[in-house]
Amino acid sequence: MSTLAVKALNQSYGGSHTLWDVDLVVPKGSRTCLMGRNGMGKTTLLKCIMGLLRITSGEMTFDETSLTTLPAEARARLGIGYVPQGREIFAQLTVEENLRVGLGIRKNGARTIPPKIYELFPVLKQMLNRRGGDLSGGQQQQLAIGRALVLEPSLLILDEPTEGIQPNIVHEIGDIIIKLNKDGLSVLLVEQKLPFARRVADTFCIMDRGRTMAEGKMSDLNDDLVRRHLVV
């Protein structure tokens, strides 16, 4: 059984057809990297999965539950955590307030931030009363991931988690993704940095002009695929 399955998904925006019969499978327990050049539909696909964009046709299921007509908050309650591109934290709220935002849609109704968040990101505990907008880029990304993990999801979706972040934090985020996966969390990430993708992911799916072009084990991502679909 697959954690997430997208089949023959089409999406149009403002009269422009953006996604064309996209298929994507994220097996339970996998770390899947969605790859492709800028503007190829990766972020659009993630937003469709999360219910932030309306699809034209196709099917999306999560543990055999149809996502197609569910609102975004219902998808989160099913166990899908989402870290959007650009982080989108609340700059005027404190770190603690940002983390508490996710508590309202937890499926079990718990109202306390899981201690594991602070174990993964000690810096957040040190900065609980600091405003999100005052954090560095790397700290903001850790906050964005922590906010998604407050839901205690079974699938974590990350859109460009290394964008604009210093190298030491990039490596740390990679370690955390691998650790979370070993603890049972499935992962779907969009990533442009090939070395990071090869290190963190075990499977890949390449998109080109709104279509899925290739998929497989990360060890099968050869130079020809990289040259045709990833090199700018």
PyMOL commands that set and color helices and strands:
alter all, ss='L'
color gray80, all
select helices_A, chain A and resi 42-49+72-77+95-105+115-120+122-126+132-134+137-149+167-182+194-200+218-220+223-229
alter helices_A, ss='H'
color red, helices_A
select strands_A, chain A and resi 2-13+16-27+31-35+57-62+65-66+80-83+155-159+186-190+203-208+211-217
alter strands_A, ss='S'
color yellow, strands_A
deselect
rebuild
show_as cartoon
